[in-house]
Amino acid sequence: MIFKHAAEREYLAAIRWYTDIRPELGTRFEVAVETALTEVVADPQKFPVIQGTTREKIVDDFPYSVIFRFRAGRLTIIAVYNHSRKPLGWRHR
């Protein structure tokens, strides 16, 4: 699994944001995203295509999605995307 730099920055910023609200909330968010990533790694093709070869796994209990591509056996995380942002703002990646 490869994380694009922008996706990693988004993910870490979101952990910090939730942790600043309440430390246990930051931990819950991190666990929810890690669980989503585990599911994506286990079976990337089970998640819906949202554009071309790009797929989405919605993170349980948080307004985020893991946006990824799976091509030629290679999994690339494009975004850990907040649903309140511009809906297709991840497209330029």
C-alpha positions as CSV (number, residue, x, y, z in Angstrom):
1,M,0.0,0.0,0.0
2,I,1.3,3.4,-1.0
3,F,0.0,6.7,0.5
4,K,0.2,9.8,-1.6
5,H,1.8,12.6,0.4
6,A,-1.4,14.7,0.3
7,A,-3.4,11.7,1.7
8,E,-1.0,11.2,4.5
9,R,-1.0,14.9,5.4
10,E,-4.9,14.9,5.4
11,Y,-5.0,11.8,7.6
12,L,-2.5,13.1,10.1
13,A,-4.1,16.6,10.2
14,A,-7.5,14.9,10.9
15,I,-6.0,12.8,13.7
16,R,-4.6,16.0,15.3
17,W,-7.9,17.9,14.8
18,Y,-9.9,15.1,16.5
19,T,-7.3,14.8,19.3
20,D,-7.4,18.5,20.0
21,I,-11.2,18.1,20.5
22,R,-10.8,15.1,22.8
23,P,-7.8,12.7,22.8
24,E,-10.0,9.6,22.8
25,L,-11.8,11.0,19.7
26,G,-8.5,11.2,17.9
27,T,-7.8,7.6,18.8
28,R,-11.3,6.5,17.7
29,F,-10.7,8.2,14.4
30,E,-7.3,6.6,13.8
31,V,-8.7,3.1,14.6
32,A,-11.7,3.7,12.2
33,V,-9.4,4.7,9.4
34,E,-6.9,1.9,10.1
35,T,-9.9,-0.5,10.0
36,A,-11.1,0.9,6.7
37,L,-7.5,0.5,5.3
38,T,-7.4,-3.1,6.5
39,E,-10.7,-3.8,4.6
40,V,-9.4,-2.1,1.5
41,V,-6.1,-4.1,1.5
42,A,-8.1,-7.4,2.1
43,D,-10.4,-6.9,-0.9
44,P,-10.0,-3.6,-2.8
45,Q,-12.3,-4.6,-5.6
46,K,-15.3,-5.0,-3.4
47,F,-15.6,-1.2,-3.0
48,P,-17.6,1.0,-5.5
49,V,-15.8,2.7,-8.3
50,I,-16.4,6.4,-8.2
51,Q,-14.4,7.4,-11.3
52,G,-12.3,5.4,-13.7
53,T,-10.2,3.1,-11.5
54,T,-10.7,5.1,-8.4
55,R,-12.7,3.5,-5.5
56,E,-14.1,4.6,-2.2
57,K,-14.4,3.1,1.3
58,I,-16.5,5.2,3.7
59,V,-14.9,5.3,7.2
60,D,-17.3,4.0,9.8
61,D,-18.6,6.6,12.4
62,F,-16.8,9.6,10.8
63,P,-17.5,11.9,7.8
64,Y,-14.5,10.6,5.9
65,S,-13.7,8.3,3.0
66,V,-10.6,6.5,1.9
67,I,-10.2,7.2,-1.8
68,F,-7.9,4.7,-3.5
69,R,-6.8,3.1,-6.8
70,F,-6.0,-0.5,-7.3
71,R,-4.2,-1.2,-10.5
72,A,-1.9,-4.1,-11.5
73,G,-1.9,-5.4,-7.9
74,R,-0.8,-2.0,-6.6
75,L,-2.9,-0.1,-4.0
76,T,-2.5,3.6,-3.8
77,I,-4.3,5.7,-1.2
78,I,-5.2,9.0,-3.0
79,A,-7.1,10.7,-0.2
80,V,-8.5,10.4,3.3
81,Y,-11.2,12.8,2.5
82,N,-13.6,14.8,4.7
83,H,-17.1,14.7,3.3
84,S,-17.7,18.4,4.1
85,R,-15.1,19.4,1.6
86,K,-15.6,20.1,-2.0
87,P,-17.0,16.7,-3.1
88,L,-14.6,16.0,-5.9
89,G,-11.6,18.0,-4.6
90,W,-9.4,14.9,-4.6
91,R,-9.7,14.5,-8.4
92,H,-6.5,16.4,-9.2
93,R,-4.5,13.8,-7.5
